[in-house]
Amino acid sequence: MGYTCFDVEVTDKVAHLRLNRPDELNTMIPAFWMELPRIVRELDDDGGVRAIVISSTGRHFSAGMDLSVFTGETAALGGGEGRTTEMGRVRARLRQTARLLQDSFNALEQVRMPVLAAVHGGVVGGALDLVTACDCRYATEDAFFVIQEINIGMTADVGTLQRLPKLIPEGVAREYAYTGRRMPAARAREVGLVNEVYPTQAEMLDDVMGIAREIAAKSPLAIWGSKEMLNYARDHSVADALNYIATWQTGMFQPTDMLESFAAKGEKRDPVFDDLLPNPSEL
């Protein structure tokens, strides 16, 4: 299937999503917000992909939200323009649109496999919302991150202000949220926003795709459980998270993949794990 904003390639159970509007700095037009969650959820529904890498083309990873998203009195994604000018209904539709945008990046957390962001150049506004929703982030030396919304007189509303303080020290997150300054890649590495910094995009992609293949070689059920537990622990107390993993293991832990790991090690071969079952599409 062809997409307006993405190229998608699947190799060795790793899906590589590339933003593919380099001449427009990969700005996030309305199609972007529909395509991204559709792609990752379709990959998740299939059950055969075990890791996702998101990268980009051109000079910048993404310049963020395209103004066309806000066309009209409500918003391009909201629909229903012109039906009423009653302010309560118009503002309620705008809230729905904000939630729709948020759901596009929530999908990255909700899918069963890890999502790795490999960025270069500018990671601006909505692009920072995107990468903070990923499991891991990697950057080139020329990359920079900016909460652009404050520079145009608005409060960021698609996830950065909620996720960034969970990834880096809160005081640092507040500084960049209030000032709108660019955070260079070296500083992002220093505060923990990115895992590693690379001289070139080619070197970065070579390493990140290797990490993705390493993840894909593990038990996909154990990876799913690990992602589920990490996300849950981020948002809950230690006691709640321990209770959740105990309950999860009661149902999800079965010895098959562990026995295969032991057998493969004894036989000096790579383990072979079953794919996850497809997500149920209907009752």
Sine and cosine of phi, psi and omega as CSV:
sin_phi,cos_phi,sin_psi,cos_psi,sin_omega,cos_omega
0.00,0.00,0.69,-0.72,0.03,-1.00
-1.00,0.03,0.56,-0.83,0.00,-1.00
-0.81,-0.59,0.45,-0.89,0.02,-1.00
-0.96,0.28,-0.61,0.79,-0.17,-0.99
-0.93,-0.37,-0.13,0.99,-0.12,-0.99
-0.68,-0.74,0.53,-0.85,0.33,-0.94
-0.95,-0.30,0.65,-0.76,-0.06,-1.00
-0.79,-0.61,0.78,-0.63,0.04,-1.00
-0.71,-0.70,0.71,-0.71,0.03,-1.00
-0.87,-0.49,0.84,-0.54,0.01,-1.00
-0.64,-0.77,0.76,-0.65,0.06,-1.00
0.80,0.60,0.66,0.75,0.06,-1.00
0.93,0.37,0.26,0.96,0.09,-1.00
-0.91,-0.42,0.79,-0.61,0.05,-1.00
-0.99,-0.13,0.75,-0.66,0.04,-1.00
-0.92,-0.40,0.91,-0.41,0.04,-1.00
-0.97,-0.23,0.84,-0.55,0.03,-1.00
-0.90,-0.43,0.79,-0.61,0.19,-0.98
-0.92,0.40,0.76,-0.64,-0.22,-0.98
-0.80,-0.60,0.57,0.82,0.10,-1.00
-0.87,-0.49,0.89,0.46,-0.12,-0.99
-0.89,0.45,-0.59,0.81,-0.03,-1.00
-0.92,0.38,-0.38,0.93,0.03,-1.00
-0.97,-0.23,0.29,0.96,0.00,-1.00
0.85,0.52,0.44,0.90,0.05,-1.00
0.81,0.59,0.62,0.79,0.08,-1.00
-0.90,0.44,0.45,-0.89,-0.15,-0.99
-1.00,-0.05,1.00,0.04,0.03,-1.00
-0.97,0.23,0.17,-0.99,-0.02,-1.00
-0.78,0.62,-0.61,0.79,-0.01,-1.00
-0.88,0.48,-0.57,0.82,0.00,-1.00
-0.84,0.55,-0.72,0.69,-0.11,-0.99
-0.94,0.33,-0.37,0.93,0.08,-1.00
-1.00,0.05,-0.64,0.77,-0.11,-0.99
-0.95,0.31,-0.69,0.73,-0.10,-1.00
-0.84,0.54,-0.82,0.58,0.00,-1.00
-0.90,0.43,-0.53,0.85,0.02,-1.00
-0.90,0.43,-0.69,0.72,-0.03,-1.00
-0.90,0.43,-0.78,0.62,-0.09,-1.00
-0.93,0.37,-0.55,0.84,0.02,-1.00
-0.96,0.29,-0.56,0.83,0.07,-1.00
-0.92,0.40,-0.64,0.77,0.07,-1.00
-0.89,0.46,-0.65,0.76,0.02,-1.00
-0.92,0.38,-0.68,0.74,-0.03,-1.00
-0.87,0.50,-0.58,0.81,-0.05,-1.00
-0.92,0.38,-0.61,0.79,0.03,-1.00
1.00,0.07,-0.12,0.99,-0.08,-1.00
-1.00,-0.04,-0.33,0.94,0.02,-1.00
-1.00,0.01,0.68,-0.73,-0.10,-0.99
-0.90,-0.44,-0.13,0.99,0.08,-1.00
-0.37,-0.93,0.50,-0.87,0.02,-1.00
-0.82,-0.58,0.71,-0.70,0.11,-0.99
-0.90,-0.44,0.75,-0.66,0.06,-1.00
-0.91,-0.41,0.85,-0.53,0.06,-1.00
-0.73,-0.68,-0.23,-0.97,-0.10,-1.00
-0.50,-0.86,0.01,-1.00,-0.03,-1.00
-0.77,-0.64,0.32,-0.95,0.04,-1.00
1.00,0.08,-0.32,-0.95,-0.09,-1.00
-0.97,0.24,-0.48,0.88,-0.10,-1.00
-0.74,-0.67,0.53,-0.85,0.12,-0.99
-0.84,0.55,-0.83,0.56,0.10,-1.00
-0.21,-0.98,0.66,-0.75,0.08,-1.00
-1.00,0.08,0.10,1.00,0.11,-0.99
1.00,-0.03,-0.38,-0.92,-0.11,-0.99
-0.86,0.51,0.75,-0.66,0.13,-0.99
-0.99,0.10,0.64,-0.77,-0.06,-1.00
-0.89,0.46,-0.34,0.94,0.01,-1.00
-0.90,0.44,-0.35,0.94,0.04,-1.00
-0.89,0.46,-0.47,0.88,-0.07,-1.00
-0.97,-0.24,0.39,0.92,0.03,-1.00
-0.90,0.44,0.69,-0.72,0.08,-1.00
1.00,-0.01,0.03,-1.00,-0.08,-1.00
-0.94,0.33,-0.50,0.86,0.05,-1.00
-0.98,-0.22,-1.00,0.03,0.04,-1.00
-0.17,-0.99,0.43,-0.90,-0.05,-1.00
-0.87,0.50,-0.60,0.80,-0.03,-1.00
-0.98,0.18,-0.31,0.95,-0.08,-1.00
-0.97,0.23,-0.57,0.82,-0.05,-1.00
0.95,0.32,0.09,-1.00,0.11,-0.99
0.98,0.20,0.22,0.98,0.00,-1.00
-0.89,0.47,0.60,-0.80,0.10,-1.00
1.00,0.05,-0.16,0.99,-0.03,-1.00
-0.97,0.26,-0.52,0.85,-0.03,-1.00
-0.40,-0.92,0.46,-0.89,0.12,-0.99
-0.92,-0.38,0.11,0.99,0.03,-1.00
-0.91,0.42,0.84,-0.54,-0.25,-0.97
-0.91,0.42,-0.59,0.81,0.01,-1.00
-0.86,0.50,-0.69,0.73,-0.01,-1.00
-0.94,0.34,-0.61,0.79,0.02,-1.00
-0.90,0.44,-0.71,0.71,-0.03,-1.00
-0.95,0.32,-0.55,0.84,0.07,-1.00
-0.89,0.45,-0.63,0.78,0.05,-1.00
-0.91,0.41,-0.59,0.81,0.03,-1.00
-0.90,0.43,-0.62,0.78,0.06,-1.00
-0.89,0.45,-0.66,0.75,0.04,-1.00
-0.87,0.49,-0.62,0.78,0.00,-1.00
-0.91,0.41,-0.68,0.74,0.05,-1.00
-0.86,0.51,-0.67,0.75,0.01,-1.00
-0.92,0.39,-0.57,0.82,0.04,-1.00
-0.91,0.42,-0.68,0.73,0.06,-1.00
-0.89,0.47,-0.70,0.72,0.03,-1.00
-0.86,0.50,-0.65,0.76,-0.02,-1.00
-0.90,0.44,-0.46,0.89,0.02,-1.00
-0.88,0.48,-0.61,0.79,0.02,-1.00
-1.00,-0.02,-0.45,0.89,0.12,-0.99
-0.84,0.54,-0.52,0.85,-0.01,-1.00
-0.85,0.52,-0.53,0.85,0.00,-1.00
-0.91,0.41,-0.54,0.84,0.06,-1.00
-0.99,0.17,-0.51,0.86,-0.15,-0.99
-0.99,0.14,-0.40,0.92,-0.01,-1.00
-0.94,0.35,0.38,-0.92,-0.17,-0.99
-0.98,0.19,-0.23,0.97,-0.04,-1.00
-0.94,-0.34,0.42,-0.91,0.06,-1.00
-0.91,0.41,0.54,-0.84,0.05,-1.00
-0.87,-0.49,0.85,-0.53,-0.04,-1.00
-0.94,-0.34,0.78,-0.62,0.05,-1.00
-0.99,-0.17,0.78,-0.63,0.04,-1.00
-0.87,-0.49,0.97,-0.25,-0.21,-0.98
-0.90,-0.43,0.42,-0.91,0.08,-1.00
-0.58,-0.82,0.33,-0.95,0.02,-1.00
0.87,0.50,-0.58,-0.82,-0.06,-1.00
-0.98,0.20,0.73,-0.69,0.15,-0.99
-0.87,-0.49,1.00,-0.03,-0.31,-0.95
-0.91,-0.42,0.72,-0.69,0.14,-0.99
0.83,0.56,-0.91,-0.42,-0.03,-1.00
-0.86,0.51,-0.43,0.90,0.05,-1.00
-0.92,0.40,-0.55,0.83,0.07,-1.00
-0.94,0.33,-0.60,0.80,0.13,-0.99
-0.82,0.57,-0.69,0.73,-0.03,-1.00
-0.89,0.46,-0.80,0.60,-0.14,-0.99
-0.94,0.34,-0.49,0.87,0.04,-1.00
-0.94,0.35,-0.33,0.94,0.05,-1.00
-1.00,0.08,-0.12,0.99,0.03,-1.00
-0.99,0.12,0.28,-0.96,0.00,-1.00
-0.96,0.28,-0.64,0.77,-0.04,-1.00
-0.60,-0.80,0.45,-0.89,-0.02,-1.00
-0.75,-0.66,0.64,-0.77,0.03,-1.00
-0.70,-0.71,0.53,-0.85,-0.13,-0.99
-0.60,-0.80,0.42,-0.91,0.17,-0.98
-1.00,0.08,0.26,-0.97,-0.04,-1.00
-0.88,0.47,-0.45,0.89,-0.03,-1.00
-1.00,0.03,0.02,1.00,-0.05,-1.00
-0.95,0.30,0.51,-0.86,0.15,-0.99
-0.56,-0.83,0.43,-0.90,-0.08,-1.00
-0.84,-0.55,0.70,-0.71,-0.02,-1.00
-0.55,-0.83,0.74,-0.67,0.13,-0.99
-0.99,0.13,1.00,0.08,-0.18,-0.98
-0.93,0.36,-0.43,0.90,-0.11,-0.99
-0.83,0.56,-0.64,0.76,-0.03,-1.00
-0.90,0.43,-0.44,0.90,0.00,-1.00
-0.98,0.22,-0.23,0.97,0.03,-1.00
-0.89,-0.46,0.31,0.95,0.16,-0.99
0.99,0.12,0.46,0.89,0.04,-1.00
-0.66,-0.75,0.25,-0.97,0.07,-1.00
-1.00,-0.07,0.77,-0.64,0.04,-1.00
-0.85,0.52,0.69,-0.73,-0.17,-0.99
-0.68,-0.74,0.25,0.97,-0.06,-1.00
-0.90,-0.44,0.15,0.99,0.15,-0.99
0.67,-0.74,-0.39,0.92,-0.07,-1.00
-0.87,0.50,-0.73,0.69,-0.07,-1.00
-0.93,0.37,-0.36,0.93,0.02,-1.00
-1.00,0.04,-0.59,0.81,-0.11,-0.99
-0.99,-0.11,-0.59,0.81,-0.11,-0.99
-0.86,0.52,-0.67,0.74,0.02,-1.00
-0.92,0.40,-0.22,0.98,0.10,-1.00
-1.00,0.05,-0.21,0.98,-0.06,-1.00
-0.97,-0.25,-0.52,0.86,-0.04,-1.00
-0.73,-0.68,0.22,-0.97,0.03,-1.00
-0.82,0.58,0.65,-0.76,-0.10,-0.99
-0.87,0.49,-0.64,0.77,0.00,-1.00
-0.88,0.47,-0.61,0.79,0.04,-1.00
-0.92,0.39,-0.69,0.72,0.03,-1.00
-0.86,0.51,-0.68,0.73,0.00,-1.00
-0.90,0.43,-0.65,0.76,0.02,-1.00
-0.84,0.55,-0.75,0.66,-0.04,-1.00
-0.96,0.29,-0.50,0.86,0.04,-1.00
-0.93,0.37,-0.58,0.81,-0.05,-1.00
-0.99,0.11,-0.52,0.85,-0.09,-1.00
-1.00,-0.10,-0.45,0.89,-0.09,-1.00
0.94,0.34,0.32,0.95,0.03,-1.00
-0.95,0.32,0.36,-0.93,0.12,-0.99
-0.98,0.17,0.73,-0.69,0.14,-0.99
-0.99,-0.16,0.94,-0.35,0.00,-1.00
-0.94,0.33,0.30,-0.95,-0.08,-1.00
-0.84,0.54,-0.64,0.77,-0.03,-1.00
-0.89,0.46,-0.66,0.75,0.04,-1.00
-0.93,0.37,-0.63,0.78,0.04,-1.00
-0.87,0.49,-0.61,0.79,0.07,-1.00
-0.93,0.38,-0.65,0.76,-0.05,-1.00
-0.89,0.45,-0.64,0.77,-0.06,-1.00
-1.00,-0.04,-0.09,1.00,0.09,-1.00
0.99,-0.11,0.16,0.99,0.03,-1.00
-0.94,0.33,-0.61,0.79,0.04,-1.00
-0.89,-0.46,0.50,-0.87,-0.01,-1.00
-0.98,0.21,-0.59,0.81,-0.07,-1.00
-0.41,-0.91,0.43,-0.90,0.05,-1.00
-0.85,-0.53,0.65,-0.76,-0.10,-0.99
-0.81,-0.58,0.49,-0.87,0.01,-1.00
-0.89,0.45,-0.62,0.79,-0.08,-1.00
-0.71,-0.70,0.31,-0.95,0.05,-1.00
-0.91,0.41,-0.62,0.78,-0.01,-1.00
-0.88,0.48,-0.70,0.71,0.03,-1.00
-0.90,0.43,-0.63,0.77,0.03,-1.00
-0.89,0.46,-0.76,0.64,-0.05,-1.00
-0.90,0.43,-0.61,0.80,0.04,-1.00
-0.87,0.50,-0.69,0.72,-0.04,-1.00
-0.96,0.28,-0.69,0.72,-0.05,-1.00
-0.91,0.41,-0.64,0.77,0.05,-1.00
-0.90,0.43,-0.55,0.84,0.09,-1.00
-0.91,0.42,-0.66,0.75,0.06,-1.00
-0.88,0.47,-0.68,0.73,0.01,-1.00
-0.89,0.46,-0.65,0.76,0.03,-1.00
-0.92,0.40,-0.58,0.81,0.04,-1.00
-0.90,0.44,-0.67,0.74,0.08,-1.00
-0.88,0.47,-0.69,0.72,-0.05,-1.00
-0.90,0.44,-0.35,0.94,0.00,-1.00
-0.99,0.16,-0.21,0.98,0.00,-1.00
-1.00,0.10,0.18,-0.98,0.08,-1.00
-0.87,0.49,0.87,-0.49,-0.02,-1.00
-0.90,0.43,-0.47,0.88,0.05,-1.00
-0.94,0.35,-0.66,0.76,0.04,-1.00
-0.93,0.37,-0.60,0.80,0.06,-1.00
-0.90,0.43,-0.71,0.71,0.04,-1.00
-0.85,0.53,-0.74,0.67,0.01,-1.00
-0.87,0.49,-0.64,0.77,0.00,-1.00
-0.90,0.43,-0.69,0.72,0.03,-1.00
-0.90,0.44,-0.69,0.72,0.02,-1.00
-0.86,0.51,-0.70,0.72,-0.04,-1.00
-0.94,0.34,-0.66,0.75,0.01,-1.00
-0.89,0.46,-0.69,0.72,0.03,-1.00
-0.91,0.41,-0.66,0.75,-0.01,-1.00
-0.92,0.40,-0.69,0.73,-0.02,-1.00
-0.90,0.43,-0.55,0.83,0.04,-1.00
-0.86,0.51,-0.58,0.82,-0.15,-0.99
-0.97,-0.26,0.06,1.00,-0.06,-1.00
-0.67,-0.74,0.18,-0.98,0.04,-1.00
-0.94,0.35,0.29,-0.96,0.06,-1.00
-0.86,0.51,-0.68,0.73,-0.01,-1.00
-0.88,0.48,-0.70,0.71,0.02,-1.00
-0.89,0.46,-0.66,0.75,-0.03,-1.00
-0.92,0.38,-0.62,0.79,0.06,-1.00
-0.91,0.41,-0.64,0.77,0.04,-1.00
-0.89,0.45,-0.63,0.77,-0.03,-1.00
-0.92,0.38,-0.69,0.72,-0.01,-1.00
-0.92,0.40,-0.57,0.82,0.05,-1.00
-0.89,0.46,-0.67,0.74,0.02,-1.00
-0.93,0.37,-0.68,0.73,0.02,-1.00
-0.85,0.53,-0.75,0.66,-0.05,-1.00
-0.90,0.44,-0.52,0.85,0.02,-1.00
-0.84,0.55,-0.59,0.80,-0.02,-1.00
-0.99,-0.15,-0.62,0.78,-0.19,-0.98
-1.00,-0.03,-0.47,0.88,-0.06,-1.00
-0.98,0.22,0.89,-0.45,0.10,-1.00
-0.78,-0.63,0.48,-0.88,-0.14,-0.99
-0.98,0.20,-0.12,0.99,-0.15,-0.99
-0.84,0.55,-0.78,0.62,-0.05,-1.00
-0.93,0.36,-0.57,0.82,0.04,-1.00
-0.91,0.40,-0.68,0.74,0.02,-1.00
-0.90,0.44,-0.61,0.79,0.05,-1.00
-0.91,0.42,-0.62,0.79,0.04,-1.00
-0.88,0.47,-0.72,0.70,0.00,-1.00
-0.91,0.42,-0.67,0.74,-0.01,-1.00
-0.90,0.44,-0.68,0.73,-0.01,-1.00
-0.90,0.44,-0.64,0.77,0.02,-1.00
-0.91,0.42,-0.66,0.75,0.01,-1.00
-0.92,0.38,-0.52,0.85,-0.02,-1.00
-1.00,-0.08,0.06,1.00,0.03,-1.00
0.82,0.57,0.78,0.62,0.05,-1.00
-0.65,-0.76,0.19,-0.98,0.08,-1.00
-0.98,0.22,0.64,-0.76,0.05,-1.00
-0.94,0.34,0.45,-0.90,0.03,-1.00
-0.85,-0.53,0.88,-0.47,-0.03,-1.00
-0.91,-0.41,0.58,-0.81,0.09,-1.00
-0.90,0.44,0.55,-0.84,0.15,-0.99
-0.91,0.41,0.33,-0.94,0.18,-0.98
-0.92,0.40,0.47,-0.88,0.10,-1.00
-0.93,0.37,0.51,-0.86,0.10,-1.00
-0.84,0.55,0.52,-0.85,0.11,-0.99
-0.89,0.45,0.60,-0.80,0.04,-1.00
-0.91,0.41,0.74,-0.67,-0.01,-1.00
-0.99,-0.14,-0.38,0.93,0.02,-1.00
-0.33,-0.94,0.33,-0.94,0.02,-1.00
-0.97,0.24,0.00,0.00,0.00,0.00
